[in-house]
């Protein structure tokens, strides 16, 4: 080992790298399977692919790729500001929402301070906290979801950030508006609250609420969204945060120049206006979620009620079940790293993909 590696801070050397969902090509090599015969339901991608509006916008940008992107993201920010009725100065663009989450950590966390998040919460929160040298305060989950009262109570004098995912990944749990608002009221204004709404577009109409309006009352709030899920742009990596202009300014100071590509900015603008595609995605997801829940009920398998585009099920010997699914060309997501060693997470796919997963699961459970 290089001696220089020993000079790396211990909290960096202790990081366990993020493990993404297994790619189709990798499974094909490992198992000797044909790629077209494999279905991937591991990474919460949109099974409809990318909308026609976004595809046309991508095509239109191909002649100008020799030039750097607009580093300010002016046009995309203008469209976002109009959609959400916010100031351009409140917007921070990211290379996916992971990027803006890490910007929040770089801007507000450091050695000697702490951050609060829930057990079973999104893996980026502990990674970003640890990479900054800050201390993690992990609050036990309540029914697999965020115990918001306990999280507010866990804030210490040295706490600088509270991470909240709503809906949460990988459990799919959801905190209603009243509970979140009560939590925000309890947390001191000196503490940044990051509200990660990556799956917001999949929420049923009856539970949706406009969190953007809270920014006027809670200047310590950062809201993050992504184009990777319902908008079908996971491969382009584009997300954004909305915050008080002074908070957004600090995040932009640690943002990498040109972090969102020309194609990604153009596709995101077009996708934001493609209301019909997002609605089709929501409707497909609603039907697919019902299909999976009905199928798991028939198999006698428990699951966590989900508000996202995925479902987390109790698989018992999950590692073995996961391997048996891979052997059948079905990729799902093991989540032992989230403190759920007996569970698997499956993305909601097309009707035929969901049915194939259920059939493969039945085989895997009885092998």
N, C-alpha and C positions, 0 to 999 in steps of 0.2 A: 504494500500500500504506500502511496505517496505520503511523505511527511506532511505535505501541505494540507492533506485531508484532515489531519489531526487539529489543524488550526480552525477548521470550520466549527461554528458554535455547536455545542452539544445538542441543543434543541433542534437544530437542522438535521444532524446526523441521526437523531432518534425518530425522524418522520418516516412513517410507513407510506410509500407512494400510493396515490389514488389508483384503484384498479377499475378501468372501464369495462363495459360489457364486451364479451368475446366477439371479435369480428367473424363474419361468415367465412372469409378466406382462411382464417386460422383454423377454424373447426374442420373445414374441408381437408386441409393438409393433415391435421392430427388424426382424423377418423377415416380418411380415404373416401369421403363423401363427395358427391357432385354439388357444386355451389347452388344451382337452381333448385335443388331438393331440400335446401336448408331454410328454415325460417328463423328470424331473429326477433325475439320479443324480450330484449334485455335492456334497452337503453331509452325507453319512453319516447321513441321517435314517432312521427306522424305516419300511420300506415298508408295515407293517401298520397304521400310524397310531397312535392312542392306545387303550389298553385300556379295556374296559367299566367296570372298577372306577374308574379315574381319571375317566372321563366322568361317571359318576354323582356322584362327589365334587365335580367342577366345577359341575355343575348345582345341587347342594345349597348352594353358596356364593353364588349369584347374587343372593340377597335381601339380602346383608350387605355389598355392595361400597362403601357410603358410609362405612364405618369403616376405619381404618388396620389393616394386618395386625398380628399379634402380632410385635413387633420382636425378641423373644427366640427365636421359632420353637419354643416349648416343646414342643408336641405332636409336631412333626416330629422334633425332637431326641430325644424320648423313644422314638419308634419306631425311629430309627436306632441309638440306644444299645442297645436290646434286640436288634436284628438282629445287630449287630456285636460285642456284648458289650464295650462301651466306656463310659466315663463321659460324661455329658452335657457336662461342662466341656471335653471334648476336641474338641467339634464346632463347626465354623464353617460357617454357611450362606451360600450365594452365589447371585447372579443368574446361574446357570449356573456351571460349573466355571471358566470364564474369570475370573469375578469373584474367586474365592478365589485363583487364581493371581496376579492383580494385587494382592490383599491381601498375599500373601507378599512380593511385590516391594516394596510400600510399607512394610511393616514391617521388612524386613531389608536392603534395598539403598538406596544413596545414592551421590552423587558421591564418587569416591575409593576405591570398593571394586569388586569384580569378581564376575561370575557365570559358571558353566561350563555349556555345553550342547553337544549334538552337532550336526554338520551334518545337514541334512534333518530337523531336529526341528520340533515344532509352532511355528507362527509367533508365538504369544503370548509365548514365552520371550524372543526378542530384542526384541520390542516392549515388554514389561514391564521388561526390563533397561534398555533405552535410555531409556524414559520416566522412570526413576528417576535417571538420570544416571550409572549404573554402567557399568563396562567389560565387554564381552562377550569371553569366551574360548571360541572355537568349535573343538571337537575334531573332526578328520576322522572320517567314518563308516567303519564296517567292514562290508562286504557290505550297505550301505545302512542298517545299524542302529547302535546305540550301541556304541562301543568303551569299555566300562566301565572297563577297566584304564587306558586312556589318559586317560579323564575324571578318574579319581581322581588320576592323576599330574599332571594339569594344574592342580589346586588350588594356589593361591598363598597367601602370607601375608595378602593382602588379600581373598581370596575369602570371600564370605558365603553364597552360594546355589549349589547344583548342581541343574539341572533334568533330570529323567529321565522320558520318556514310555514307558509299557509296557502294551500295545502302542503303538508309535509311529505318529503321524499326520504325514505322509502315506504312509510306506513300509510300514506294517503289520508291521514287524519286532517280535520279542519276545525279551526277555532272561529266561532261566529263573531260578527262585528262587535257586539256588546262586550264580549269577553276580552277581545283585543283592546278595545278602547279603555276599558277599566285597567288593564295592564299598563297601557301607555301612561295613564294618569298617575299610576303609582311609581313609575320609574323616574328618578331625578332627571332634570333637563340637561345635566352635565354628561349624561350617559347616552351614547348613540344607540338607537334601536334600528336594526336592519330587518325589515319585513320583506322576506323573499317570496314573491308571488309568481314563481315560474309556471305554475299550473293554473293560474287565475282564470284563463279563458275557458277551462273545462268545468268551472263551477256551475251547478244548476242555477237557473234564474232566481229561484226563491231564496238563495243564500248569498247571492252576489251583493257587493256593496262597493262604494266608491272610496277606496282608501286614500286616493289622491287629495281629497278634500280635507284630510286630517293634517296635511302639511302646514296649513295656516295656524293650527293650534299646537302642533308638536314640532317645533323647529329642530328637534334632535332626531327626527324620523327620516330614515332612508328607505325607499321602496324600490325593489328591483324586479324587473320583468325580462322575458327572453322571447326571441323569435324562433327558438329551436323546437318548440313543442307544437302548439296548435297552428303556428304559421308555417311549419314544415321547412325550416331553414337551418337545421342542426349542423349541416356540413359547412355552412358559411360562417358560423360563429358570430352572432350579433345579439347583443342585449343592451339594456340601459338601466340606469338608476335615476330616480327623481328625489330631490332633497332641497332643503333650504339653500338658496344661492351661495351662502358662505360655506356651507358643508360641501356642496357640489364643487366649489372652487378648490377646496383642499383636496378633494378626490382627484380632480383634474390635474393637480400639480404632480401627482404620482402616476398618472396615466401615461402609458407608453405612446410616443408619437405615432400617428397613422395606425392605431390599433384596430380599426375597423376598415376592411378593404373597400375599394370602390364598388365592387360587385355586391358585397354584403350590404352596403348602405343603400344602393339602388333597389336591391331585392326587398329589403326591409320596408322601404317606402311603399313599394307596390303591394307588398303583402298586407300592410296595415290597412290599405283601402279595399282589399279583397274580402269583403264581409261575407260573401256567399261561400267562399272556400272555408273560412273559419267556422261558419255555421254548419256546413257539411261535416267538418271534422268533429264538432261537438256532438252532432246527431249520431254519427258513426260510433263515437266513443260511448255515448249513452247506451246504445243498443248492444255494443260489445261488452260493456261492463255487466249488463243484465245477463247476457249469454254466459259469461264466465261465472258469475255468481250462481246462476241456475245449475251450471255444470258441476261446480264444486259442491253445491248442495246435494246433487245426485251421488257424488262420490263420497259424501260424508266428510268433506274436508272443511275445516274452519278457515276463515279469512277475516282480514281487517276491513271494515267498510271504507271504501275509497272515494275521494273527491277529485282524483287526478285521472290520468290516462293509463293507469296501471293498477294492479291488485296484488296485495301481499297475502300469501296463503300459508297456512301451517302445513308443513310437509313432513314433520317428524324427523327422520334421518335425512335432512335436507341435502347434505353433501352427496349422499348416494343417489338420491332421487335426481339431483342435478346432473350427475354423470350419466344416468340412464336416459335422461332426456337428450343429452348431447349425442349419445349413441344413436338416437332416432332422428337426429338432425334438427332438434328444437333447442334454441338457445334462450334461456331465461337468466335471471340474475340471483346468484347466492348473496345473502346479506348478513352472513355471520359477523362481518366487520362492523356492522351497525348494532351489534349486541343482540342479534336475532338469529342464532345458529340453527333453529328449527324451522325457519321460514324461507320462502323463495318469493321473489317479486317477478311478476309477469306483466309485460306491456300489453295493453289492449290493441289487438291487430284487426285485420279484416275478418269478416265472418268465417271464411274458410281457415284462416290461420288460427283463430280462436278454437275452432272445432278440432283442428289437428293437435293443438296443444292439449286439449282435454283428453283426446284419445291417447296421446303419448303419455300423459300424466297417469292415466289409468293403468297403462302397461308398466310404467316406472314404479308405481306404488305397490304393484303385486308381483314384481320380478323376484 
